[in-house]
Amino acid sequence: MAGKFLQTTAEKKMALIVAIPENSEDMAKAAEAGGADAVKVHINVTHRASGVTFGSLSQERPALERILKSVSIPVGIVPGAENGVSSREIEEIKTMGFDFLDMFVHYYPAWLMNVQGITRIAAIDSSCDWEFIRGLNNTPIEAFEGAIIPKEQYGQGLTLSDINRYSMLTSLLKKPIIIPSQKRLHPEEVHLLAQAGSKSIMIGVLSTGSTFKELEKATLAFSKAISSL
């Protein structure tokens, strides 16, 4: 059975995820108030765009439990990066009630492809060539994050080249594609991402700002842009 977030992507023209800049219930509540369809949190990782380091599951668990209790929309989690994630942590994450996992393909443990009961999303970065990406259709991953912008371009404006690459990505992969705000996305660019075939966008600190008031305002603007598609 599809998770709640996957159901949303199937029902809407485009879904909106907010990757909150810290594991804070105020941030999660601000995202929901702004109209987000899901929020995403992190553990065991230093975030590439913000530089914020998130602790282990045991360290972050009290904050994560408050987030899960404070919002009614699905909550997803990045469970780790280069230091990996254990099967024990994944079982705890499932028990806590997270809706989806999201992890870069080159850190994604193979055993995680056998895990059931939670939606599995894999992030593709700029090191992945088109043939590699095409091969991902043969995996059981349910959705992909198109994080294909090189790190040195983070925060820059969206270009025709970016739109073309997103369009190529959605034409190659047969699963829903989530476009993250590695570039500084603006609400008036939402329709361009929809035309490129994206079923979801994920805004983070580069597009939301770092306070919960800024985040709610930005989320509301993106939500309105999606509603107008």
Secondary structure, 3 states (H helix, E strand, C coil): CCCHHHHHHHHCCCEEEEECCCCCHHHHHHHHHCCCCEEEEECCEECCCCCCEECCHHHHHHHHHHHHHHCCCCEEEECCCCCCCCHHHHHHHHHHCCCEEEEEHHHCCHHHHHCCCCEEEEEECCCCCHHHHHHHHHCCCCEEEECCCCHHHCCCCCCHHHHHHHHHHHHHCCCCEEEECCCCCCHHHHHHHHHCCCCEEEECHHHHCCCHHHHHHHHHHHHHHHHCC
